[in-house]
């Protein structure tokens, strides 16, 4: 994917996620199932993830290089990155530390949560668009909690897939009546 295609897919993932979640009634949205995340927590998790990802694109390039080093291989394709992520999940990988959302009160407001997610994605997209060239996405790496050091292009791919992944989780749990 080119930088322009990545930006298009990031916008599309954001729109799909916010559009889908915005029509879910508040009771379902904030319902806290046992040992699962609420829809609100899924939104918060994606916001935390997008804000953390944005750091790699926000910091000066020399800091990113100093912190993470240089890539020692070419960027994976979108499908290769997705397959690696799925494999890590199958091996028991899951969110940890600051990526685990806390309980969220309905008083927080569905619109506020979705707005925060959309804003974090817009800020990430803006940074990629304005500050990084297409070749640079392959020339810098950042650490990922499950995938290890990945190129910034792969980090973009992850963000696209990760957003779609959470839409799929929410749809499946709605079908199973988990949020009732």
Steps between C-alpha positions, in 0.01 A plus 500: 500500500620848423482778758192640325330158510590463869342838575187402307475169689557668838217746425277215386573288810425799725174574319387136504572466871341828611205456266429149626539586869303824484172320426532253788267594783664626818395202714679258265791738449582521872384150606788332684505128419678265736865453401456693172538863405196718454461676166602819681820329615572386142470864390729611782753227415514616138541861613792404727651299216465782244646756743796272573553434129489873433804545725717318245390755240508799735854471633788646299635242257844493664336411835302217338826370347692542827228326702417208269792468260493425129298236320697188412249375243248639250148579616256212496192526281164572662404131478833385647463741792139392563600132492780561750258685731239222474769243579603697810136513613463124445809449716324678785608857433266765632493860614697578812601790719380841391313349204242336729209740541357569843129470576311779327193668644206591275544854638810522277265513202510291186547808281799613709669161468440476126611861454825429688566199281429694179720787616789267585474336156478839327811620684687182403395535136600868498849419632555229239365723225699814583825381657595165344585409141405165354861367502550610863223263611742216417811668643390530864379248755303512823437243772166318509398308815414179310681531169837630618675766294306575185538762230278804510326373186421178689380706795254669263389160371453383858285803584277438199459130577469550876204736450325251267582219745316679780198570278487125428528415872216739588279367217560142612420579863183684401397193300570281805298740721807563718403866537142442613 
